[in-house]
Amino acid sequence: MGEHEARGWIRSDETAKQMLSRVLGDRAFLLLPPLHRVPLRAGNVVEITGSSPTAKTQILIQAAITCILPKTWNGVHYGGLEKLVLFLDLDCRFDVLRLSDMLKHRLLEAYQSNVKTQDKSKIVYDEELYVSCMKRFLYLRCYDSLELLSTLKTLHYRIRLQEACGSQVGVLMIDSIGAFHWTDRLSSSLALDKNNRKSLSLTNVVETIVQEMKKLMQVHSLVVIATKATIYEEKYPTNENNRNISSHSDLFGNPSSKAQQPPFREFMPSSWQAFVTHKIFIRKSDDHHKSLGQQNLSAYLLEWLQPQLSSIDRFIVDDSGIVIVSKHTQILFHVSSSHAVWYCHCLMT
Amino acid sequence: MAPLKHLEMENSIIDACFRDFCASHGILTVEDFLLHDLYELAAFAEREANADRLKEGITVMLSLIEVKCRPLLNGMELLEDLQRNKHTLSSGDNGADSLLQGGLREGQLTELVGPSSSGKTQFCMQASASVAEKQDGRVFYIDTGNSFCARRIAQFICGSSDAAALRKRVLSRISCHTVYDIYTMFDTLQGLEVALRSQVQMNVNEYRLRLLVVDSISSLITPILGGSGSQGRALMVALGYLLKKLAHEHNIAVLVTNHTVGAGESGKTKPALGETWKSIPHVRLMLSRDHRNSNCTISILKHTSMPSGKTVRTITRKDNQQCL
């Protein structure tokens, strides 16, 4: 070995400054409620399960907005991550208007809480910032599993092209992962088992999807958030009180029993289940949220199954997005400031 | 997708030698290719005598797959497509229009749920008349229960001057197709897709198809559901995706109806077609009618951009004949 090679070999890989910026870049981050309970870091795979409609896509949209917003812009603090979001739409019913409205809402809210102006009519969102945020949201729809597979196979190159423009991809969203379950199950029965060919069966397809995503996550530091719509009716009666009693007795008695028995019927193949690191379950609450007066909004209950947390968040969705309301006392927490003030006002009057 | 052999004509690299190598790993079609780990395949190729050529073949295959993929769109491009191509169509019912902030959106699948005689078919016919009259759009009406009535549609046409000519013009834009089973349904829709695609290529400048009505979709799907088999549900999901694809790519508003079934012992009712169907429609509206005062209520069960639970009362369409 020549002297030059030896020097090269013992030279440091990176400076402390480089390392710090790398480590800080990958640090765990908290998303907005209702995903605020557990910090997420690159490599995590979050699965949000619930029957339709339980605001799953709404949660994705709000998480996406946190991701595409910058941390600060023109002296105003927005608290975002300034990263790209990749949204794979398998349900094919994403509504970009909702994203746009929610983003405008967040921009205005951040602006109002930072800049104190008396004249309310002067408050407008920054168009340039809005456009740059919208451009960080990348969208792709797939109509069947084969399209999803070809997308995942070529995604690495396409992400690289996008990242060349500046920001890194932070979150990969899939809405929803079980969308092609029945069509794939049907093709399982049409298996061709000659010439050692892999059949297009459900297990093979999901296994390949997981494999491709793992490969993607090796080269890009990503958080994966996937929704999963339940495809079977709930086994237990929809009476919420029954459900609560059972879950509470689980919490105090034998916490492991609940982990073994999810509150829904699992249908994804084991390869996917092993891939998921965080599990969230949402169900509709029986009682509606009436304090708003003019309308009857559905309330939802969210619980963390993995890691198992004892608290159950209750939230509603209104025109401004997700609002957490605590279950018994009607006192809210973790809501952005301007909203909270308005909301408390509603409660007092 | 095609067997690899069919790709040779345009890509000389996918020759018999490359195909033999693929076949030895169980890859005969492009689909098989998608199911394989390409890094692993490249590693196998490394061991062969003509490694470089084989690896080049794999790269060519990958780029062929990439060409087939839809492009990544960013938020601004999505918004532009929405504003340019996807308009809202008035359903002809003021209550429903105000509830939906304008009406039925092109590119979306709207589902009407309600018990028998809650006004689903009336809503469909009124929307057809409205789109054909006010938006100059063509309407493709798929009737599965012999409930389509041209005379009733004519009653919904409101124009004041020259009623007969207007009625003729409006009704000529609505085409009705009777379909009684899901296989004929696929046939009809695929025929429609081909026709629409060729229309785009020929750039025909006649009235554009804007509304596709399926009344009712549940009577096509219910007979094939049931049992533990997956075939019925697979067909249901495939039909849903075909409708959504038509809606999105050709900017058509799709309106389907679904009936209700009893839910358990409580005497309540719920939409038919079960849990899987719930993730198909963009918008689900529940119709109900109070037979004492013939008031009709429309409430949102699901909407892509509005919280569910909003409700509006609307006048019953039975008395809605003052336009004539």
Chai-1 contact restraints between the chains, C-beta under 6 A:
chainA,res_idxA,chainB,res_idxB,connection_type,confidence,min_distance_angstrom,max_distance_angstrom,comment,restraint_id
A,S52,B,K278,contact,1.0,0.0,6.0,A-B,restraint_1
A,S52,B,S279,contact,1.0,0.0,6.0,A-B,restraint_2
A,P53,B,K302,contact,1.0,0.0,6.0,A-B,restraint_3
A,P53,B,S308,contact,1.0,0.0,6.0,A-B,restraint_4
A,D91,B,S279,contact,1.0,0.0,6.0,A-B,restraint_5
A,C92,B,K244,contact,1.0,0.0,6.0,A-B,restraint_6
A,R93,B,H282,contact,1.0,0.0,6.0,A-B,restraint_7
A,R93,B,T304,contact,1.0,0.0,6.0,A-B,restraint_8
A,D95,B,T304,contact,1.0,0.0,6.0,A-B,restraint_9
A,D95,B,S305,contact,1.0,0.0,6.0,A-B,restraint_10
A,V96,B,L78,contact,1.0,0.0,6.0,A-B,restraint_11
A,V96,B,L79,contact,1.0,0.0,6.0,A-B,restraint_12
A,V96,B,L82,contact,1.0,0.0,6.0,A-B,restraint_13
A,L97,B,S305,contact,1.0,0.0,6.0,A-B,restraint_14
A,R98,B,S305,contact,1.0,0.0,6.0,A-B,restraint_15
A,S100,B,L79,contact,1.0,0.0,6.0,A-B,restraint_16
A,M134,B,G75,contact,1.0,0.0,6.0,A-B,restraint_17
A,M134,B,M76,contact,1.0,0.0,6.0,A-B,restraint_18
A,K135,B,N74,contact,1.0,0.0,6.0,A-B,restraint_19
A,K135,B,M76,contact,1.0,0.0,6.0,A-B,restraint_20
A,F137,B,G75,contact,1.0,0.0,6.0,A-B,restraint_21
A,L138,B,L72,contact,1.0,0.0,6.0,A-B,restraint_22
A,L138,B,N74,contact,1.0,0.0,6.0,A-B,restraint_23
A,Y139,B,L73,contact,1.0,0.0,6.0,A-B,restraint_24
A,Y139,B,L78,contact,1.0,0.0,6.0,A-B,restraint_25
A,L140,B,R70,contact,1.0,0.0,6.0,A-B,restraint_26
A,L140,B,L72,contact,1.0,0.0,6.0,A-B,restraint_27
A,Y143,B,Y241,contact,1.0,0.0,6.0,A-B,restraint_28
A,Y143,B,K245,contact,1.0,0.0,6.0,A-B,restraint_29
A,L149,B,L34,contact,1.0,0.0,6.0,A-B,restraint_30
A,S150,B,L34,contact,1.0,0.0,6.0,A-B,restraint_31
A,S150,B,I65,contact,1.0,0.0,6.0,A-B,restraint_32
A,S150,B,C69,contact,1.0,0.0,6.0,A-B,restraint_33
A,T151,B,C69,contact,1.0,0.0,6.0,A-B,restraint_34
A,K153,B,I65,contact,1.0,0.0,6.0,A-B,restraint_35
A,T154,B,I65,contact,1.0,0.0,6.0,A-B,restraint_36
A,T154,B,E66,contact,1.0,0.0,6.0,A-B,restraint_37
A,T154,B,C69,contact,1.0,0.0,6.0,A-B,restraint_38
A,R158,B,L72,contact,1.0,0.0,6.0,A-B,restraint_39
A,W182,B,S230,contact,1.0,0.0,6.0,A-B,restraint_40
A,W182,B,R233,contact,1.0,0.0,6.0,A-B,restraint_41
A,W182,B,A234,contact,1.0,0.0,6.0,A-B,restraint_42
A,W182,B,V237,contact,1.0,0.0,6.0,A-B,restraint_43
A,T183,B,A234,contact,1.0,0.0,6.0,A-B,restraint_44
A,T183,B,V237,contact,1.0,0.0,6.0,A-B,restraint_45
A,T183,B,A238,contact,1.0,0.0,6.0,A-B,restraint_46
A,R185,B,S230,contact,1.0,0.0,6.0,A-B,restraint_47
A,L186,B,S230,contact,1.0,0.0,6.0,A-B,restraint_48
A,L186,B,Q231,contact,1.0,0.0,6.0,A-B,restraint_49
A,L186,B,A234,contact,1.0,0.0,6.0,A-B,restraint_50
A,N195,B,G26,contact,1.0,0.0,6.0,A-B,restraint_51
A,N196,B,G26,contact,1.0,0.0,6.0,A-B,restraint_52
A,R197,B,G26,contact,1.0,0.0,6.0,A-B,restraint_53
A,K198,B,L35,contact,1.0,0.0,6.0,A-B,restraint_54
A,N204,B,L35,contact,1.0,0.0,6.0,A-B,restraint_55
A,T208,B,L35,contact,1.0,0.0,6.0,A-B,restraint_56
A,A229,B,S279,contact,1.0,0.0,6.0,A-B,restraint_57
A,I231,B,E275,contact,1.0,0.0,6.0,A-B,restraint_58
A,I231,B,T276,contact,1.0,0.0,6.0,A-B,restraint_59
A,Y232,B,E275,contact,1.0,0.0,6.0,A-B,restraint_60
A,E233,B,E275,contact,1.0,0.0,6.0,A-B,restraint_61
A,N296,B,G309,contact,1.0,0.0,6.0,A-B,restraint_62
A,L297,B,P307,contact,1.0,0.0,6.0,A-B,restraint_63
A,L297,B,G309,contact,1.0,0.0,6.0,A-B,restraint_64
A,S298,B,S308,contact,1.0,0.0,6.0,A-B,restraint_65
A,S298,B,G309,contact,1.0,0.0,6.0,A-B,restraint_66
A,V317,B,P307,contact,1.0,0.0,6.0,A-B,restraint_67
A,D318,B,P307,contact,1.0,0.0,6.0,A-B,restraint_68
